[in-house]
Amino acid sequence: MDKLTNYRQSIKSLLSEYKSGEKPQENWESQLIFDEERDHYIWMKVGWNSSKRIYYSVIHFDIKNGKVWLQQNATDLNPADDLIALGIAREDLILGLQPPFKRPFTDYGVA
């Protein structure tokens, strides 16, 4: 399996695992959005809580230039380390949710 195929599969597997562990809700739902053509992978919450609209990305990954970008993480989970455990190279994981000037000080890749 080539690197890009492995990265896509690892991201989809991780997001599916995370989503499967949550409790179903009556008025809102979780959605997994996998766009392999453009390499966007998003776990969303969509629905209503009384009169308040729920619409946000829980975790969002992109693959750009052979690197996995963590764009959003609204959880207490650590998807970056979990992806490394699934075989994604640490130097190929970019914390896009961090400002560019901070990325060299993380334990992950820099783009």
SVG drawing of the C-alpha trace seen along z (x, -y; Angstrom):
<svg xmlns="http://www.w3.org/2000/svg" viewBox="-36 -33 47 35">
<polyline fill="none" stroke="black" stroke-width="0.4" points="0.0,0.0 1.4,-3.4 1.9,-6.2 -1.1,-8.3 -3.5,-5.3 -2.3,-4.4 -2.7,-8.0 -6.3,-8.1 -7.2,-4.8 -5.7,-5.7 -7.6,-9.0 -10.9,-7.4 -10.4,-4.6 -9.5,-6.9 -12.5,-9.3 -14.8,-6.3 -13.5,-4.9 -13.9,-8.2 -17.5,-8.7 -18.5,-5.1 -17.7,-5.8 -20.2,-8.6 -23.7,-8.4 -26.5,-9.0 -28.5,-12.2 -32.1,-12.8 -31.9,-16.3 -28.5,-16.3 -26.2,-13.9 -22.6,-13.3 -21.5,-13.1 -18.3,-11.8 -17.4,-13.5 -14.7,-11.8 -13.6,-13.5 -10.8,-11.4 -10.7,-13.3 -9.8,-16.5 -8.4,-14.9 -10.7,-16.5 -11.8,-14.4 -14.2,-15.9 -16.2,-14.8 -19.2,-17.2 -22.0,-17.8 -25.2,-19.0 -28.7,-19.6 -30.4,-21.6 -30.3,-21.9 -33.7,-23.5 -33.6,-26.7 -29.8,-26.7 -28.2,-25.5 -25.5,-23.0 -23.1,-23.1 -19.4,-22.6 -16.4,-20.5 -15.2,-18.3 -12.0,-17.1 -10.8,-18.1 -7.9,-16.7 -6.6,-17.6 -3.9,-15.9 -1.8,-18.4 1.5,-17.7 1.8,-14.2 1.4,-15.7 -1.5,-15.2 -2.8,-18.5 -4.8,-18.5 -6.9,-21.6 -9.4,-21.3 -9.6,-19.4 -12.6,-20.3 -12.1,-17.3 -9.9,-16.2 -8.6,-13.4 -5.1,-13.4 -5.7,-12.5 -2.1,-13.5 -0.5,-10.9 -3.3,-8.4 -2.4,-8.8 1.3,-8.3 0.3,-5.0 -1.5,-4.0 1.7,-4.5 1.7,-8.1 5.2,-9.5 5.6,-12.2 7.3,-14.5 4.3,-14.2 1.8,-15.4 1.3,-19.1 -0.6,-20.9 -2.4,-23.3 -4.4,-24.5 -1.2,-26.0 0.1,-29.3 3.0,-28.8 5.5,-30.4 4.7,-27.9 4.9,-24.7 8.7,-24.4 8.4,-24.1 6.0,-21.2 7.1,-17.5 5.4,-17.3 6.2,-18.3 6.7,-21.8 5.4,-22.8"/>
</svg>
